[in-house]
Amino acid sequence: MRLNENTVLLGKKVALVPYTSDHVPRYHEWMMSEELRHLTASELLTLEQEYEMQCSWCEDEDKCTFIVLDAAKWQAQPRPPEESCMVGDVNLFLTDLEDPTLGEIEVMIAEPSCRGQGLGTEASLLMMSYGVTKLGLTKFEAKIGQENEPSIRMFQKLHFKQVAVSNVFQEVTLRLAVSEAERQWLLEQTSHMEEKPYRVGLAEPVTGTLCEQNWNYPLPRPDNCTGD
């Protein structure tokens, strides 16, 4: 989504940054895991297909994607390569044409050593706060595999309520309606969040997407990565 292509959301434990081509190789390594593909209902893609997917995601208006970084590593001096700070991703899907105030949230902490530390919780809170304040969302939905009990418990702690179970897809659906009380709670939980530019000095509006600006790998550039 172009809205967040130059946005960093910095929390205490995680930093959310736009998904650029620099992140694709590490992301592709993660998705070679059959377990992660099963938990995220994802297909196995080639590296070139992952580059094409990244390009489409930075253009699509119905998806908002951030890569989740370990904030402590990312802010260390000298700053390490961003790829070495990656721990997962968080997404909002705005695909309900009848209700533009509904966003489906999905979070993945892909690094096994980083799970169980509250990184997914903070990443979700930062993304939800962004969705409420920048995208005008008033409802969130999460669809989670029935066996993924840690994720179900995490969203329940974020005040989501289970509203449906699908035995066909083996998943549960949880929802959160953002009342004024829930909005105030969410903003309180993310009062520490800092919003910063990802590329300092990047002009607005940009003349090319970060997908175009960061293409620096020796793979054939997909034809559909041309911007509008």
C-alpha positions in Angstrom: 0.0 0.0 0.0 1.4 3.4 -1.0 0.1 5.0 2.2 2.7 3.2 4.3 5.6 2.9 1.8 7.6 5.5 3.8 6.3 4.8 7.3 8.0 3.2 10.3 6.0 2.4 13.4 8.5 2.1 16.3 7.4 0.4 19.5 9.3 -0.9 22.6 10.1 -4.4 21.3 9.4 -4.2 17.5 9.7 -1.8 14.6 7.3 -2.1 11.7 8.8 -1.1 8.3 7.5 -1.3 4.8 8.0 -4.6 2.9 10.7 -3.8 0.3 12.8 -6.0 -2.1 15.6 -5.9 0.5 13.4 -8.2 2.7 12.4 -10.7 0.1 15.3 -13.2 0.4 14.9 -13.6 4.1 11.1 -13.8 3.8 11.5 -16.4 1.1 13.7 -18.5 3.5 11.0 -18.4 6.1 8.3 -19.5 3.7 10.3 -22.6 2.8 9.1 -23.9 6.1 6.1 -26.2 5.6 4.9 -25.4 9.2 4.8 -21.6 8.4 3.0 -22.2 5.1 0.4 -24.3 6.9 -0.1 -21.8 9.7 -0.4 -18.9 7.2 -2.3 -20.8 4.5 0.4 -19.8 2.0 1.7 -21.5 -1.1 5.3 -22.3 -1.9 6.7 -19.7 -4.2 10.0 -19.4 -6.1 12.2 -16.5 -5.1 11.3 -14.6 -8.3 7.6 -15.1 -7.5 8.2 -13.6 -4.0 9.7 -10.5 -5.7 6.7 -10.3 -7.9 4.4 -10.6 -4.8 6.3 -7.9 -3.0 5.9 -5.6 -5.9 2.2 -6.2 -6.1 1.7 -5.8 -2.3 3.4 -2.3 -2.3 0.9 -1.3 -5.0 -2.3 -2.9 -3.9 -4.7 -0.6 -2.1 -6.5 -3.5 -0.3 -3.4 -4.6 1.6 -1.2 -2.9 4.2 1.9 -4.8 5.0 4.8 -4.2 7.4 7.9 -6.3 8.1 8.4 -6.8 11.9 11.9 -6.1 13.1 13.6 -6.6 16.5 13.7 -3.0 17.6 16.7 -3.4 19.8 18.8 -4.9 17.0 17.5 -2.4 14.4 18.5 0.6 16.5 21.9 -0.7 17.5 24.9 1.3 16.4 26.4 0.7 13.9 23.1 -0.3 12.5 23.2 -3.9 11.2 21.7 -5.0 7.9 17.9 -4.8 8.2 17.5 -8.4 7.0 19.3 -9.6 10.1 16.7 -7.8 12.3 13.7 -9.4 10.7 11.4 -11.5 12.9 8.1 -11.7 11.0 5.4 -9.6 9.3 2.0 -8.1 10.0 -0.8 -7.4 7.5 -4.1 -5.8 7.1 -6.4 -7.0 4.3 -9.1 -4.5 3.3 -11.1 -6.8 1.1 -14.7 -6.4 2.2 -16.1 -4.1 -0.5 -19.4 -3.7 1.5 -17.6 -2.6 4.6 -14.4 -0.5 4.1 -14.1 -0.1 7.9 -13.3 -3.8 8.4 -9.7 -5.0 8.3 -8.6 -8.6 8.5 -5.4 -8.7 10.5 -2.7 -11.3 10.2 0.6 -11.5 12.2 3.5 -14.0 11.8 6.5 -14.3 14.1 8.6 -16.5 11.8 11.8 -16.7 13.8 11.3 -19.5 16.4 13.7 -18.0 18.9 11.6 -14.8 18.9 8.3 -16.4 19.7 6.7 -16.1 23.2 8.3 -12.7 23.9 5.3 -10.5 23.1 6.6 -9.4 19.7 3.5 -10.5 17.9 1.3 -8.8 20.5 3.0 -5.5 20.1 3.2 -5.8 16.3 -0.6 -6.4 16.3 -1.3 -3.4 18.6 0.8 -1.1 16.5 -0.9 -2.2 13.3 -4.4 -1.9 14.8 -3.6 1.6 16.0 -2.4 2.5 12.5 -5.5 1.0 11.1 -7.8 3.0 13.4 -6.0 6.3 13.1 -4.8 6.2 9.4 -7.1 3.9 7.6 -10.4 4.7 9.4 -11.0 1.1 10.5 -13.6 0.4 13.3 -13.6 -3.4 13.1 -10.9 -6.1 13.0 -11.1 -9.7 12.1 -8.6 -12.5 12.5 -8.9 -16.0 10.9 -6.7 -18.5 12.7 -6.1 -22.2 12.3 -7.9 -24.2 15.0 -4.7 -25.8 16.2 -2.9 -22.5 16.5 -3.8 -22.0 20.1 -1.0 -19.4 20.9 -2.4 -17.0 18.3 -6.0 -17.6 19.4 -5.0 -16.7 22.9 -3.1 -13.7 21.8 -6.0 -12.2 20.0 -8.3 -13.0 22.8 -6.0 -10.9 25.1 -6.4 -8.1 22.6 -10.2 -8.2 23.3 -11.1 -10.2 20.2 -14.1 -12.5 20.5 -14.7 -15.8 18.7 -17.6 -15.4 16.3 -17.3 -18.5 14.0 -15.7 -21.9 13.5 -15.2 -23.5 10.1 -14.6 -27.2 10.2 -14.1 -27.2 6.4 -11.2 -24.7 6.6 -10.2 -25.8 10.1 -10.1 -22.2 11.3 -11.8 -19.9 13.8 -12.8 -16.3 13.2 -12.4 -13.7 15.9 -13.6 -10.1 15.8 -13.1 -6.9 17.6 -15.5 -3.9 17.2 -13.7 -0.8 18.1 -16.1 1.1 20.3 -15.0 4.4 21.8 -13.8 2.6 25.0 -11.9 0.1 22.8 -10.3 2.9 20.8 -9.1 4.6 24.0 -7.7 1.4 25.3 -5.9 0.7 22.0 -4.4 4.2 21.9 -3.3 3.9 25.5 -1.6 0.6 24.7 0.3 2.2 21.8 0.9 5.6 23.4 4.7 4.9 23.2 4.5 4.3 19.4 6.6 6.6 17.3 5.8 7.2 13.6 8.9 8.0 11.5 9.9 8.2 7.9 11.5 5.1 6.5 13.6 7.0 4.0 14.6 10.3 5.4 14.3 13.1 2.8 12.0 11.0 0.5 9.8 13.5 -1.3 6.0 13.3 -1.1 4.4 12.3 -3.3 7.1 9.8 -4.4 8.0 9.5 -8.1 8.5 5.8 -7.8 7.5 3.2 -5.3 10.0 1.7 -2.9 9.5 -1.5 -4.8 11.1 0.3 -7.8 13.7 2.2 -5.8 15.0 -0.8 -4.0 15.2 -3.3 -6.8 18.9 -4.4 -6.5 19.0 -8.1 -6.8 20.3 -9.9 -9.9 17.0 -11.5 -10.8 14.9 -10.5 -13.9 12.7 -7.7 -12.9 9.0 -8.7 -13.2 7.2 -6.9 -16.0 4.4 -5.9 -13.6 6.7 -3.9 -11.3 6.2 -0.6 -13.1 4.1 1.5 -10.8 1.0 3.3 -12.1 
